[in-house]
């Protein structure tokens, strides 16, 4: 059954889930035996690394093995007045309606108004002002203003009411925590999976962490929170200020942090290619598996799965706009589109600049983005010595080859017999035969149709790419 849950797992997230579940269960068992608090772990990965897919299927796997699972989508619920209730609701659903769960429900109903945050100024109706979008500094200013505009007697009354409200809220939360502990005592642990925290409004994200931390120490409860930790740190600084040590602040909440390995992307590319139904024979012929090579290129360029989805979408759009009589030189087009999608516009400009007007900054970006790390390693026979010589081909080799083709007329001849030049020459030969009927005169300099590729990518990219690499 587990295999069906993880079907289509091209990023090998099942391996992460199997390891993490086993680890968390062992840690939780040790904690329960020693009378210690629950377990909390932060699954940290950039946008597009498959965190939501991971948590969703991890929840299904746990449910299939009879564990109770509460799934919290923080971004979907960030309109809630108090994030505590956005977490409580899935917990109650996971616990069910029988047995000790009824005690937890009763504790919530009895103390609803007390559990809700009270940060209002003057009137009870201003309760939870923080959680409807007010930043901490704004509330502080408002409280200060209220106190300076009232008499000392009224100010003292306000302070007494605020203190009483705070104490009642703490008592109510303690009651809920105790009821939850009883509900999970002696049985299987409760898993609480929280996703999309880094996409929430800054005030809500901070509030959720601050509120839910009260539940992290409930024995036999395991919290798994998926975040883009760097982005979450920026979110926290948006509330507390740029000078605030957000990374240290986050360490308060989690026992451990788990990070994904960078996935191998060739399987993802093959799956997307098959799903799109795009004919492989539409590609310019090459004696290596081009989908595998695109995966290697993507890895060298530091792409993540969501980036690959967007690059392929642009590639397919360009292929439909491109002269349908000609094959697509994907080993040039794919990295070129990746440069555009990643906003490496200097590299993109230098790769497509037929007039050779690239700046030093463009050249530097080109060399940094298109790596020299080999994606193909072969051996060839040296004609002079009859010995085998190792030959390595990189993403930059393909880019340099096609940049040369763009710059020179189709009539120019090249003596280079490297794999990438044979690939490029094959495209040039097809273009001369199909487009020009093999009749090109030396005194009429004709450039390759590939000069149209850059403008096509820009148009298709503006249509396809909404948030590029910055999107989750």
Buried (B, 14 or more C-beta within 10 A) or exposed (E): EEEEBBEEBBBBBBEBBBEBBEBBBEBBEEBBEEEEBBBBBBBBBBBBBBBEBBBBBBBBBBBEEEBBBBBBBBBEBBEBBBBBBBBBBBBBBBBEEEEBBBBBBEBBEBBEEBBBBBBBBBEEEBBBBBBBEBBBEEBEEBBEEBBEEBEEEEBEEBEEBBEEBEEBBEEBBEBBBBBBBBBBEEEBBBBBBBBBBBBBBBBBBBBBBBBBBBBBEBBBBBBBBBBBBBBBBBBBBBBBEEEBEBEEBBEEBBBEBBEBEBBBBBBBBBEBBEEEEBEEEBBBEBEBEBBBBBBBBBBBBEBBBBBBBBBBBBBBBBBEBBEEEBBBBBBBBBBBBBBBBBEBEBBBBBBBBBEEEBEEEBEBBBBEBBBEEBBBEBEEEEEEEEEEEEEBBBBBBBBBBBBBBBBBEBBEEBEEEBBBBEBBBBBBEBBBEEBEEEEBEEEEEBBBBBEBBBEBBBBBBEEBBEEBBEEB
